[in-house]
């Protein structure tokens, strides 16, 4: 097997894909919370994806991504046996997992792909793990079996009530805290708006909360400055200072504004890529 080769490809639902990439040097060192940067081809853009799991013995790194833009669309069209142009890591600081008695891991949507290895590591470190995960609807649920295996308590929420309990992850988290659950730490991973309101919820109870930030990123070394955030009134770089930060100190409004700067450009890129694939498929 070649370096950067796609060993296994699995569609978790219509828009979320898991790939296990042969990258033994990365697999030997990767830890929960860290990420890689990849390119599908020599002309492709660099995108960061969190390490969803790893197998040191087989030399595999698992990535899970949602098909939302041009690059993730190209990636999803690649098949087992093909090789990525670049696959670099592990980058960022790993999740601190030692010394906790009880934690709540809160995941939203495809952010659950990042939350799962954190929950797994916390469980393996001996903590009592309560996993609270939320999805828009039943068809979007991922990693339920995996979360249940590493969680002492698993709470599944959905916006429309088609699976689990109807409501938001913040509803479930607030209910648990008010019910007497005393968490050493809450780890929230998902859409920015979700993490913002998880932090608002926990701040009222003075519960330490960590969030995983995934802003626009290019080089992953702190040189380009694209992934800058304001945390505690100071500039931080997600790639080298994070990706995890004290959620009560993150300026989420600024992060959301920066994250939406290139939506129009990204939309055009996705449309152009989609058209290329349609033409290629029509030409077969």
Secondary structure, DSSP 8 states (H G I E B T S, - for coil): --TTEEEEEEESSSSEEEEEEE-HHHHTT--TT-EEEEESSTTS--EEEEEEEEETTTTEEEEEEE--SHHHHHHHT--TT-B-SEEEEEES-----TT-SEEEEEEEGGGHHHHHHHHHHHHHTT-EEEEEEEESSGGG---HHHHHHH-SEEEEEESSSSSSEES-HHHHHHHHHHTT---SEEEEES-HHHHHHHHHHHHTTT--EEEE-----SSSSSSS-TTEEEETTEEEEHHHH-SEEEGGGB-HHHHHHHHTTTHHHHHHHHHHHHHHHHHHHHT-
